[in-house]
Amino acid sequence: MLSPAAVARPLAPLERLTAARPPAARSALDWTAPIDRSRWFFCETLTPLFYTPVYRELGAEHRRRYSQLTGMLSNELILLLETGVLALTLEAVLPGADEPLRAAVARFAADERRHAETWRRLNRLSEPRWYAGTDRVLCRMPAGLPVLVRHLARHSLVWPVLLWLQLSQEERSIEISRRCARVPADRLEPRYAAAYREHLRDEVHHVQIDCHLLERFYATRPAPVRRLTARLLRRVLGSMFLRPSRSTVGVVRVLATEYPELRRLLPRMIAELRALPETSGEYQHMMYSRETTPVTFAWFDRFPEMHTMRRVLRAYEPATTRGDRR
């Protein structure tokens, strides 16, 4: 486990973060061959149902298909994040950014547009009939989320909460890519494996840019404003990003539709999914912890108002050793 002091090292220079990657470093995904449905699309330990007792009663083919459905849902969610929340956040920072930060944000936005097209094409390859005319099939977004995000982005007093959400979700996407990279090559579908590898390279830079944005637009804010941001972050992260959503429940409904023998287990699957934040420390640890989101937790340590995140994130305990808090 990385200590907060080790994670909170000096930020990389913005000039290095905006340097173009050589074309040879970019992965070339084969979009012509049919998807390999005998392979998994997603690392098993990233799937919420893995942390429930009922998961042990599923057969191998059920688990594989559940990983495929969850992988496509993850593509939808990342696509939504990169074209919705992140786009609004990056737009909000531009008026107060100097030229080096503007260049970094422009590079960030360009990367996200490229990523969005990858996730879109990957889903269309995975289920051509489902995604022929839409980007969203499995995702059931909370009704108030788009309105909330637009409201936050337009109000200078509270919009930095989006920077915290951006950092935590970008760091979670790094963990997704890392875990999927550890899945044996003969198990994970090759196009998914290639997409995760390419995504990982960019997201490491994006997290550093997120830290520059927090330094510029959050660290200098008055304490009362930071406390308000912390309250908003607790509510949004705890209710919309930690707790299994309608989308997660919808995936197991689709699974039970495709495998009628699972219909008898469906009520248990739904109940156990909804109870996960209270019943499974392992699930909480997978979602947010010093191992999976070390940079986010180190930034929580830095600001006393963020120590209250322990109320919703069971794996978070503020660092107390001398030198870890600033």
Rosetta blueprint (number, residue, H / E / L):
1 M L
2 L L
3 S L
4 P H
5 A H
6 A H
7 V H
8 A L
9 R L
10 P L
11 L L
12 A L
13 P L
14 L H
15 E H
16 R H
17 L H
18 T H
19 A L
20 A L
21 R L
22 P L
23 P H
24 A H
25 A H
26 R L
27 S L
28 A L
29 L L
30 D L
31 W L
32 T L
33 A L
34 P L
35 I L
36 D L
37 R L
38 S L
39 R L
40 W E
41 F L
42 F L
43 C L
44 E H
45 T H
46 L H
47 T L
48 P H
49 L H
50 F H
51 Y H
52 T L
53 P H
54 V H
55 Y H
56 R H
57 E H
58 L L
59 G L
60 A H
61 E H
62 H H
63 R H
64 R H
65 R H
66 Y H
67 S H
68 Q H
69 L H
70 T H
71 G H
72 M H
73 L H
74 S H
75 N H
76 E H
77 L H
78 I H
79 L H
80 L H
81 L H
82 E H
83 T H
84 G H
85 V H
86 L H
87 A H
88 L H
89 T H
90 L H
91 E H
92 A H
93 V H
94 L H
95 P H
96 G H
97 A L
98 D L
99 E H
100 P H
101 L H
102 R H
103 A H
104 A H
105 V H
106 A H
107 R H
108 F H
109 A H
110 A H
111 D H
112 E H
113 R H
114 R H
115 H H
116 A H
117 E H
118 T H
119 W H
120 R H
121 R H
122 L H
123 N H
124 R H
125 L H
126 S H
127 E L
128 P L
129 R L
130 W L
131 Y L
132 A L
133 G L
134 T L
135 D L
136 R L
137 V L
138 L L
139 C L
140 R L
141 M L
142 P L
143 A L
144 G L
145 L H
146 P H
147 V H
148 L H
149 V H
150 R H
151 H H
152 L H
153 A H
154 R H
155 H L
156 S L
157 L L
158 V L
159 W L
160 P L
161 V H
162 L H
163 L H
164 W H
165 L H
166 Q H
167 L H
168 S H
169 Q H
170 E H
171 E H
172 R H
173 S H
174 I H
175 E H
176 I H
177 S H
178 R H
179 R H
180 C H
181 A H
182 R L
183 V L
184 P L
185 A L
186 D L
187 R L
188 L E
189 E L
190 P H
191 R H
192 Y H
193 A H
194 A H
195 A H
196 Y H
197 R H
198 E H
199 H H
200 L H
201 R H
202 D H
203 E H
204 V H
205 H H
206 H H
207 V H
208 Q H
209 I H
210 D H
211 C H
212 H H
213 L H
214 L H
215 E H
216 R H
217 F H
218 Y L
219 A L
220 T L
221 R L
222 P L
223 A H
224 P H
225 V H
226 R H
227 R H
228 L H
229 T H
230 A H
231 R H
232 L H
233 L H
234 R H
235 R H
236 V H
237 L H
238 G H
239 S H
240 M H
241 F H
242 L H
243 R L
244 P L
245 S L
246 R H
247 S H
248 T H
249 V H
250 G H
251 V H
252 V H
253 R H
254 V H
255 L H
256 A H
257 T H
258 E H
259 Y L
260 P H
261 E H
262 L H
263 R H
264 R H
265 L H
266 L H
267 P H
268 R H
269 M H
270 I H
271 A H
272 E H
273 L H
274 R H
275 A L
276 L H
277 P H
278 E H
279 T H
280 S L
281 G H
282 E H
283 Y H
284 Q H
285 H H
286 M H
287 M H
288 Y L
289 S L
290 R L
291 E L
292 T L
293 T L
294 P H
295 V H
296 T H
297 F H
298 A H
299 W H
300 F H
301 D H
302 R H
303 F L
304 P H
305 E H
306 M H
307 H H
308 T H
309 M H
310 R H
311 R H
312 V L
313 L L
314 R L
315 A L
316 Y L
317 E L
318 P L
319 A L
320 T L
321 T L
322 R L
323 G L
324 D L
325 R L
326 R L
